Amino acid sequence: MIRLNALSDQRESKDCYYVYILRTSSNTLYIGQTNNLEKRLNEHKSKNGKSAKYIRYFDSFKLVYSEQYLTRIEAMRREYQLKQWTKAKKEALIAGN
């Protein structure tokens, strides 16, 4: 796993997968996974049929955290794990603690 924060260089390749956390305009957190982070963020921004329904309810969002994995199964397991965490624990991860 390679951890990336929202400001780091996000080198994307066809052979890697990302788990990411978005902060919505209402300060809620959304967790997802993808193999193309830039494309997925654009899909969320466009609020089209490929966008997560949850994100469509908010005026805006910001990428606050991401991790890179070599396989989809690793990314999916991490996504599931993070979704089980409390908001406080997710906030600590985002803050780097």
Backbone hydrogen bonds, N-H to C=O, Kabsch-Sander energy under -0.5 kcal/mol:
donor,donor_aa,acceptor,acceptor_aa,energy
2,I,68,Q,-2.6
4,L,66,S,-3.2
6,A,64,V,-0.7
8,S,5,N,-1.5
11,R,9,D,-1.0
12,E,10,Q,-0.7
16,C,13,S,-1.3
17,Y,69,Y,-3.0
18,Y,34,T,-3.7
19,V,67,E,-2.2
20,Y,32,G,-2.8
21,I,65,Y,-2.7
22,L,30,Y,-2.9
23,R,62,K,-2.8
24,T,22,L,-0.5
24,T,28,T,-2.8
25,S,60,S,-1.9
27,N,24,T,-2.1
30,Y,22,L,-2.5
32,G,20,Y,-2.1
34,T,18,Y,-2.1
40,R,36,N,-2.4
41,L,37,L,-2.5
42,N,38,E,-2.0
43,E,39,K,-2.1
44,H,40,R,-2.3
45,K,41,L,-2.4
46,S,42,N,-2.1
47,K,43,E,-1.0
47,K,44,H,-0.6
48,N,43,E,-0.9
51,S,48,N,-1.6
56,R,52,A,-1.2
57,Y,53,K,-0.6
57,Y,54,Y,-1.2
58,F,55,I,-1.8
62,K,23,R,-2.0
64,V,21,I,-2.6
65,Y,21,I,-1.3
66,S,4,L,-2.3
67,E,19,V,-2.5
68,Q,2,I,-3.9
69,Y,17,Y,-3.4
75,A,71,T,-1.7
76,M,72,R,-3.0
77,R,73,I,-2.3
78,R,74,E,-2.2
79,E,75,A,-2.6
80,Y,76,M,-2.3
81,Q,77,R,-2.4
82,L,78,R,-2.9
83,K,79,E,-2.1
84,Q,80,Y,-0.9
84,Q,81,Q,-1.0
85,W,81,Q,-0.6
85,W,82,L,-1.0
90,K,86,T,-2.0
91,E,87,K,-2.8
92,A,88,A,-2.0
93,L,89,K,-1.9
94,I,90,K,-2.5
95,A,91,E,-2.3
96,G,92,A,-0.7
96,G,93,L,-0.9
97,N,92,A,-3.0
